[in-house]
């Protein structure tokens, strides 16, 4: 009878790696942004993230797991082995050193950076793009990335002083969506907006003080065009230089007594409003457009 470890490639042939094993030590350094940038690699923890990373060919460099987790998720270990990815058994202590969660799930993948140049991302003709302009909170950024993926966005742009998309909390909050969409890092937000506009996308900036109501734009058929949504930080919003160059400054209507929505909730409302309009029957979109002419 075949043992659970048979059929997968195990590099820890002399026993599970410990926190002192050089490969564990090297991987642990990827908790720091400086080391991630230098190595061009990051960590993805948990079976969901590992599964999505393995589905993107060439992404995973090494898979670490406790013996128990590798047996429980033998299918993932087998996928890694077939892709010639080293599968390394680690002790519980080594696994804890590689993770940032209180209750780790036993698997950690070392992955290559996924950056796509903006020119390449727009060349694919995305009809929906999310731009995270200066968003510093990794949980918010990862949640918006996950929402953008769910809404059908083709790219997510981390612009200006935005958080590192490979920050562990951002990776976890994306729930695997980091591996589904084009991830772009753009140092100059204004240049990124100019490139998106040149590619034929309308630029909509979200702000609580916008002069355009989201529902009114939807009713007028203005969300049926390819769109790039600009989202700013929850604390400071979008900088004035970005709202000034947008085609519209959009506010999400508040029908109750809440003062505002948090960033992730507002992004979800905006992205799904666009997703619905973009997926409406062509005749309906044409009629909506005619009614406002």
N, C-alpha and C positions, 0 to 999 in steps of 0.2 A: 504493500500500500504506500502511495506516495505521500511524503511528509509535506506540511504546509509550506516549508521553505523551498522545496524542490520546484524547479521551473522559474525561479526568480534569481537574478544575479545578486549575490551577497558579497560585498567587499570586506565586511567585518569578519573575515574567516577565522581569526583568532579569538573571537568573542565580541560582544557588543562594544561599540566605541564608548568611551567615557568623556566627561567634560574636558579632560586633558589631552585627548586625542587631537593631533594637529588639524585634521580636517574639520572637527567640531569647533575647535578654537577659531579657525579661519571663517567658518560659516557664522559663528556667533558675532564676529566683528560687523556683520552686515546689519546689525541693529543700529549702527551709526551711519548717518547720511553720508559723511565724508568717505567712509569705506565702501558704501554702496556705489557712490559715484566713481570711485577709483577702480573698483572691480567690475562695474557694469552689471551687478547682480543684486538680487534681493531675496528675501525669504517669504514663502507662502505657507501658512500653517493650517492644518486641519484637512480632512478628507475631501471636503467640497472644493476648496481652493486647489488642492493637489490634482483632483480629477480634471478641473477646468484647465489647469496649467499643462497637464499631460496631453490634453486634447489639442493644444496648439503646438504643432510639431516644432521641435528644436528649442523649446522654451526651457525645459527642465534640465539642469546640469547634474543634479544629484538628489536622491530621495533618502532622507533619514527617517527611521521609524523604530519604535520599540518592538520587540518580538511579538508582543500581544497585538499591537496595532497592525503590524505587517501580516499577521495571520488573519485578523478580522477583515482587513482590506486587501486580501490576496489578489483580487482583480487588479487593483491599482499597481501593486508591486509587479504583477505580470506584465502590465502595459509598459511600465518603466523598463523592465528587463528586455522586452521585445524591441524597445527603442534604443537599446544599448546605454541606458542611463544607470549608473551605479546605484544599487540599493544597499544602504548601509544600516545595519542594526545598531541601535544606541541604547544605553541604559536610561532608566527613568530620569536620573540626574542630568544626563547629557541632553535629553529631550527638553527638560525644564530650562536648561541654559539656552536652548535655541528658540524658545517660545517666549511670548510676552503675556499670555493669558493665564488666569488663575487656575483653570482646569484644562490643560492642553489635551488634544485629542490623539496624540501619539504619532502624528506624521508632520514632517516639515520638508518642503522642497526648496532647493536652491535654484533660482530662476534667473535667466538673462533678462536685462532690461528690454522693454517692449517698444521703446520710443519710435514713433513714425514722424518723419518731417511733415510739416504742415502742407507743403506743396504736394506731397504724395497723398496725404489724407484727402485733400480737396479734389485731387485728380480722380478719385474714385466716385465722385459725384454724390456725396452725402446730402440728403434732403433735410436732415436735422442734426445740428451740432450744439453741444453745450460748451460754453467758455467759462472757466472758473478763474475769475480775475482777482488775484490777490487773496483768495480764500486760504486761510492759514490753519483752520481746524481740520485735522485729518479725518475725524469721524464724519463731519459734514461733507467733506470733499468725496470720501468714499461712498457715502449714501447718495449724493447727487450723481456720481458715476454709475452706480447701480441703477438708479432711476432712469438715467439717460439711456442705458442699455435696454432696460425694459420697455421704454417708449419707442425704441427703434432708432436711436441716434447712431450715426455712423462714426462719430469721433467726439472725443472730449479733450478740450484744450486747457492745459494748466498754464495760465498766463501770468507774466510778471512775477510777483513775490508769492505765488501760490505754493501751497505745501507740496512736498515731494510725493508724487503719486505712489512711490514704493515704500513710503513710511508704513510700518507694520499695522498701525491702526487703520490707515486708509485702505490697505490691501484687505484687511478683514472686513471692514465696512462695505467694501465693494462686493463681497460675497461671490467672488469669481468673475464678476463683470469686467474687471481689469483685463482679463484675457479675451474678451469678446469684441471690444471696440478699439478703434485706433486711438492710442494715447499720444498726445502731442504736448511737448513742452516748448513754450514760446516766451522768450525773454522780454519781448516788446509787445505789450497788449495792443497798442495802436496799429502796429504793423500786422499783427495777426488779424485784427478786424478788417484792415484794408485788403488782406489776401482773401478773406472769406467773402467780402463784398465783391471782389473781382471775380470770384468763382461763381457768382450769381446768387448768393444767399442774402436774404433780407436780414438786417441786424436789429434785434429787439433787446433793449436794455430793461432789466427789472429794477424797479424802485418804488418804494411806498408812496412817493410823491409824484409818480408819473402822470402825465396829462392824457394818457390813453388807457382806457379800461380794457382789461383782457377780454371780458365778455363781448364788449362792443367790437373789438377786433375780430373775434371769432364770428360774430353775427354778420360782419361785413365781408367775410371771406378772405380776410387778409392773412390768416394763418395757413392758408392752403398752398402758399409758396414755400420753397426751400428756405429754411430759417436757421440762423445762429442766435441762440439765446445767451445773453451776457448776465452772469450772476456774480455779485460781489460778496464780500465778507458779511457775516451776520452783524458784526459790531459796527462796521463803517460803511457798508454798502459799496456801490460802484463809485470810482473816482469820477469827478466831473468831466475830465477829458474823454472818458469813454461814453458817458451818457450823451455828451454833446455830439458825438459822431454817429450815434444810433439813428436808425430810420424811425424809431418810435421809442418813447420812454413809457413803459407799461407798468401799471399797478394791478395787483390781484384784488378784486372787489371783496370787501369784508361786509357780510350781511348781518353779522351779530355784533357783540360788544367787544370782541377781542381787538386789542390794539394793533396786532400784526401777526403774521405767520413767521415761523422760523424758516431759515434758508432752505432746508431740505423739503419742507412742505410746500413752500412757494415754488421751488423748482419743479416739483412733481406736478403741480397744477398747470404750470406753463408748458412743460414738455408734453404732458398728455393732451392738453388743448391742441397743440400743434400736431401731435400724432393722430388725433381724431380727424382733424381737418385734412391732413395729408392722405388719410386712408378713405376719405369720403368718396363716393362715386363721382367720376369726372363731371357728369352732367350737373350734379348738385353743386360742385365747386364753381362751375361756369355760371350757373344761375345766381349763386351768391355774389359772385364778382360783378355780374351785370346789374344787380339790384343797387349797387353803390355807385354806379358810373353816372 
